[in-house]
Amino acid sequence: MKSVVAFAAAFLCACGATAAQTVELGRGDVRVTVVSQPDRVDVARDFFVTLTISAPGEKKPALPDLRDRFRGFSVSEDFPEPPLTDSDGTTTLVSRWRLVPEPCAKKYGIKPFVVGDFYTAPVRFEGPAAREVVTGGMEIDPKKDLPPLSWRLAGQIAAALCALALLAGAAVWATRKIREAVRVHKMSPLQRAYYELDKLLKKGLPGRGFYKDFYVELTMVVRRYVERKYGVKAPNMTTEEFLRATGDGASALGNREALRKFLESADLVKFAGVEATPEMADGATDSARGYLKADAVDAPRGGAE
């Protein structure tokens, strides 16, 4: 009951304070009237709609449900009134709606709805008035205040600068690595073998006592060279398997006997537990260089460079 009274008070206030728009939608002896307050939609205010239907008693009209017929509004409240019958038998039905306009809606109105045996025409409400164009500069020109200097702020700035420096360094390092990888990829098998041998020697493994690691990497330099030049999958084979795999094409492997001696002497250190010395490591390096040089001279013309 309180909500009905509140709605009626708000409706009467709207009717008394603003102009109304009236639309006639009837047909024949059925009269349909839509009254809206205010006469223009204002998104800052509620919008009130009153639907009145009058028809002879034999027509027996019914109030339509307009909840899904409103456009540009959400329904806040609706109050259908009890039907009234005049002395001449005319029946009057009244329903009042309280609507909330949706901001930025393209259209405001009521879609066609059924009354008795006919459809009404659509109802269109005037949208909000266009806002005045604002010209000139800002009345207030605020200036941003810089935060006070403190040790915490200085530390944050220093951390940010360090992070930027690290990112820049990482980018430079990655660029150099990519360029180096592309340059190495374009080398011939012999050039790449000499490049890998120089990188191995710069590690200084024999001087630190890592003889086994040195021999493993040294033999891998030679095996990868054979794989790239002759198409033999050498790195994953034992020495015997590798020599058997290259047996059919011995003439294509240059100084084959030098290669056999080099690999077998390296196996003694890698697998047989022979203690190597700096002189032995230097000799193995010379043997690897000697094989690469001899193979480059003795390789048949069919070998890929």
Phi, psi and omega per residue, in radians:
M1 nan -0.697 3.135
K2 -1.098 -0.688 -3.130
S3 -1.162 -0.625 3.096
V4 -1.124 -0.783 3.123
V5 -1.093 -0.752 3.136
A6 -1.103 -0.732 3.119
F7 -1.100 -0.769 -3.141
A8 -1.093 -0.689 3.130
A9 -1.142 -0.777 3.129
A10 -1.120 -0.674 -3.138
F11 -1.147 -0.798 3.136
L12 -1.113 -0.644 3.110
C13 -1.111 -0.759 3.137
A14 -1.135 -0.703 -3.126
C15 -1.136 -0.691 -3.077
G16 -1.346 -0.453 -3.021
A17 -1.676 -0.349 -3.053
T18 -2.316 2.831 3.073
A19 -1.306 2.772 -3.113
A20 -2.075 2.727 3.064
Q21 -1.983 2.261 -3.122
T22 -2.056 2.290 3.140
V23 -2.219 2.254 3.111
E24 -1.689 2.233 -3.091
L25 -2.202 0.180 -3.018
G26 -1.249 2.980 3.092
R27 -2.570 2.261 3.136
G28 1.132 -2.306 -3.137
D29 -1.564 0.131 3.059
V30 -1.740 2.087 -3.120
R31 -1.836 2.209 3.128
V32 -2.177 2.151 -3.111
T33 -2.214 2.339 3.061
V34 -2.054 2.064 3.116
V35 -1.989 2.256 -3.126
S36 -2.150 2.448 3.063
Q37 -2.304 2.293 -0.069
P38 -1.311 -3.121 -3.082
D39 -1.348 -0.109 3.125
R40 -2.455 2.441 -3.098
V41 -1.198 2.355 3.043
D42 -2.256 2.027 -3.048
V43 -1.145 -0.242 3.135
A44 -1.559 -0.049 -3.083
R45 -2.328 2.720 3.024
D46 -1.192 2.717 -3.120
F47 -2.112 2.284 -3.052
F48 -1.959 2.351 -3.141
V49 -2.249 2.309 3.074
T50 -2.069 2.150 3.104
L51 -1.864 2.157 -3.141
T52 -2.138 2.265 3.112
I53 -2.172 2.198 3.087
S54 -2.166 2.297 -3.117
A55 -2.710 2.700 3.056
P56 -1.014 2.698 -3.057
G57 -1.013 -0.610 -3.086
E58 -1.227 -0.319 3.136
K59 -1.273 -0.525 -3.133
K60 0.843 1.106 -3.136
P61 -1.216 2.814 3.092
A62 -2.300 2.560 3.117
L63 -1.259 2.195 3.094
P64 -1.342 2.673 3.067
D65 -1.566 1.966 -3.057
L66 -1.643 0.163 -3.035
R67 -1.030 -0.681 -3.136
D68 -1.696 0.195 -3.129
R69 -1.825 -0.255 3.127
F70 -1.303 2.468 3.086
R71 -2.077 2.238 3.120
G72 1.469 0.181 -3.118
F73 -2.349 2.717 2.862
S74 -1.990 2.447 -3.045
V75 -1.401 2.208 3.081
S76 -1.639 -0.894 -3.134
E77 -2.620 2.693 2.982
D78 -2.506 2.475 -3.090
F79 -2.358 1.711 3.023
P80 -1.338 2.396 3.124
E81 -1.633 2.721 3.086
P82 -1.089 2.518 3.137
P83 -1.132 2.535 3.103
L84 -2.021 2.384 3.133
T85 -2.089 2.142 3.125
D86 -1.375 3.032 -3.130
S87 -1.131 -0.443 3.131
D88 -1.543 0.105 3.105
G89 1.577 0.035 3.119
T90 -1.289 2.274 3.141
T91 -1.783 2.323 3.132
T92 -2.107 2.227 3.108
L93 -2.029 2.373 -3.120
V94 -2.300 2.355 3.062
S95 -2.388 2.320 -3.098
R96 -2.007 2.447 -3.071
W97 -2.231 2.408 3.040
R98 -1.957 2.081 -3.011
L99 -2.058 2.677 3.074
V100 -2.002 2.000 -3.130
P101 -1.120 2.472 3.082
E102 -1.594 2.208 3.136
P103 -1.086 2.512 3.044
C104 1.143 0.308 3.056
A105 -1.186 2.510 -3.112
K106 -1.272 -0.633 -3.116
K107 -2.437 2.619 3.055
Y108 -2.186 2.245 3.132
G109 2.984 -2.857 3.117
I110 -2.218 2.244 3.082
K111 -1.229 2.790 3.101
P112 -0.962 2.449 3.134
F113 -2.348 2.849 -3.038
V114 -1.600 2.298 2.989
V115 -2.259 1.959 -3.131
G116 1.151 -2.018 -3.083
D117 -1.976 0.409 3.118
F118 -2.549 2.788 3.038
Y119 -1.655 2.409 3.069
T120 -1.447 2.908 3.018
A121 -1.334 2.749 3.083
P122 -1.196 2.694 3.109
V123 -1.977 2.310 -3.139
R124 -2.053 2.294 3.081
F125 -1.816 2.530 3.112
E126 -1.176 2.297 3.129
G127 -1.327 3.098 3.134
P128 -1.024 2.560 3.112
A129 -1.174 2.590 3.129
A130 -1.138 2.439 3.129
R131 -1.311 2.646 3.108
E132 -1.193 2.508 3.121
V133 -1.291 2.225 -3.136
V134 -1.553 2.219 3.120
T135 -2.121 2.882 3.120
G136 1.541 3.105 -3.121
G137 -1.507 -3.123 3.141
M138 -1.263 2.435 3.099
E139 -1.187 -0.551 3.130
I140 -2.113 2.221 3.133
D141 -1.975 1.470 -3.076
P142 -1.204 2.543 3.088
K143 -1.964 2.341 -3.122
K144 -1.294 2.278 3.096
D145 -1.539 2.282 3.094
L146 -1.262 2.509 3.121
P147 -1.141 2.572 -3.135
P148 -1.119 2.486 -3.139
L149 -1.230 2.296 3.124
S150 -2.560 2.944 3.114
W151 -1.120 -0.601 3.131
R152 -1.147 -0.772 3.115
L153 -1.133 -0.713 3.110
A154 -1.080 -0.697 3.110
G155 -1.134 -0.695 3.115
Q156 -1.125 -0.718 3.107
I157 -1.118 -0.759 3.135
A158 -1.096 -0.713 3.112
A159 -1.108 -0.712 3.120
A160 -1.125 -0.717 3.119
L161 -1.140 -0.695 3.104
C162 -1.118 -0.707 3.118
A163 -1.105 -0.731 3.099
L164 -1.109 -0.713 3.123
A165 -1.115 -0.708 3.109
L166 -1.124 -0.721 3.113
L167 -1.104 -0.747 3.125
A168 -1.114 -0.732 3.106
G169 -1.099 -0.719 3.119
A170 -1.117 -0.673 3.125
A171 -1.137 -0.739 3.119
V172 -1.124 -0.767 3.141
W173 -1.076 -0.769 -3.139
A174 -1.124 -0.690 3.131
T175 -1.103 -0.747 3.126
R176 -1.125 -0.718 3.133
K177 -1.089 -0.738 -3.134
I178 -1.142 -0.770 3.120
R179 -1.097 -0.704 3.128
E180 -1.132 -0.724 3.133
A181 -1.116 -0.691 3.119
V182 -1.154 -0.733 3.136
R183 -1.096 -0.755 -3.137
V184 -1.159 -0.683 -3.118
H185 -1.088 -0.530 -3.122
K186 -1.442 -0.101 -3.123
M187 -1.238 2.725 2.980
S188 -1.269 2.823 3.126
P189 -0.944 -0.693 -3.124
L190 -1.214 -0.767 3.116
Q191 -1.081 -0.695 -3.125
R192 -1.202 -0.616 3.097
A193 -1.118 -0.787 3.094
Y194 -1.112 -0.642 3.107
Y195 -1.100 -0.808 3.136
E196 -1.166 -0.612 3.118
L197 -1.150 -0.735 3.113
D198 -1.110 -0.706 3.103
K199 -1.090 -0.693 3.133
L200 -1.124 -0.774 -3.105
L201 -1.147 -0.539 3.137
K202 -1.198 -0.353 3.103
K203 -1.219 -0.434 3.124
G204 1.113 0.666 -3.091
L205 -1.092 -0.774 3.136
P206 -1.057 -0.665 -3.134
G207 -1.139 -0.375 3.113
R208 -1.763 0.085 3.069
G209 1.530 0.123 -3.141
F210 -1.621 1.172 -3.070
Y211 -1.232 -0.733 -3.107
K212 -1.096 -0.790 3.103
D213 -1.058 -0.664 3.136
F214 -1.108 -0.784 -3.111
Y215 -1.177 -0.655 3.110
V216 -1.059 -0.847 -3.101
E217 -1.215 -0.611 3.137
L218 -1.121 -0.789 3.123
T219 -1.168 -0.569 3.108
M220 -1.159 -0.571 3.060
V221 -1.043 -0.808 -3.123
V222 -1.204 -0.740 -3.118
R223 -1.120 -0.729 3.113
R224 -1.133 -0.612 3.072
Y225 -1.061 -0.794 3.126
V226 -1.100 -0.724 -3.133
E227 -1.088 -0.802 -3.088
R228 -1.199 -0.635 -3.037
K229 -1.459 -0.681 -3.018
Y230 -1.997 -0.023 3.107
G231 1.305 0.354 3.107
V232 -1.644 2.233 3.130
K233 -1.340 1.283 -2.995
A234 -1.396 -0.675 -2.971
P235 -1.027 -0.488 -3.080
N236 -1.710 0.148 -3.124
M237 -1.825 2.698 2.939
T238 -1.277 2.960 -3.131
T239 -1.043 -0.775 3.142
E240 -1.105 -0.788 3.126
E241 -1.081 -0.694 -3.126
F242 -1.140 -0.783 -3.137
L243 -1.157 -0.635 3.089
R244 -1.183 -0.686 -3.130
A245 -1.140 -0.496 -3.122
T246 -1.699 0.075 -3.074
G247 -1.134 -0.678 -3.093
D248 -1.203 -0.439 -3.130
G249 -2.060 0.781 -3.055
A250 -1.052 -0.645 -3.103
S251 -1.173 -0.292 -3.121
A252 -1.566 -0.006 -3.091
L253 -1.895 0.344 3.059
G254 1.100 -2.273 -3.079
N255 -1.378 1.435 -3.042
R256 -1.164 -0.664 -3.102
E257 -1.164 -0.678 3.094
A258 -1.113 -0.659 3.117
L259 -1.128 -0.744 3.141
R260 -1.056 -0.832 -3.103
K261 -1.098 -0.700 -3.135
F262 -1.100 -0.831 -3.100
L263 -1.170 -0.721 -3.113
E264 -1.191 -0.648 3.092
S265 -1.189 -0.605 3.099
A266 -1.201 -0.602 3.130
D267 -1.118 -0.518 3.130
L268 -1.089 -0.651 3.130
V269 -1.407 -0.675 -3.063
K270 -1.260 -0.692 -2.980
F271 -2.137 -0.447 -3.045
A272 -1.636 -0.035 3.079
G273 1.373 0.280 3.115
V274 -1.208 2.294 3.121
E275 -1.358 2.085 -3.124
A276 -1.508 2.861 3.102
T277 -2.258 2.888 3.085
P278 -0.993 -0.634 3.136
E279 -1.156 -0.661 3.118
M280 -1.172 -0.681 3.116
A281 -1.129 -0.703 3.103
D282 -1.137 -0.674 3.130
G283 -1.153 -0.681 3.110
A284 -1.133 -0.667 3.105
T285 -1.118 -0.759 3.113
D286 -1.105 -0.653 3.124
S287 -1.129 -0.739 3.114
A288 -1.094 -0.759 3.122
R289 -1.129 -0.708 -3.126
G290 -1.086 -0.729 3.130
Y291 -1.131 -0.783 -3.135
L292 -1.065 -0.723 -3.134
K293 -1.181 -0.779 -3.130
A294 -1.146 -0.672 -3.133
D295 -1.177 -0.637 3.120
A296 -1.138 -0.549 -3.135
V297 -1.451 -0.721 -3.015
D298 -1.555 -0.147 -3.062
A299 -1.100 2.397 3.103
P300 -1.186 2.834 -3.097
R301 -1.098 -0.397 -3.141
G302 -1.303 -0.279 -3.125
G303 -1.190 2.471 3.126
A304 -1.413 2.302 3.096
E305 -1.556 nan nan
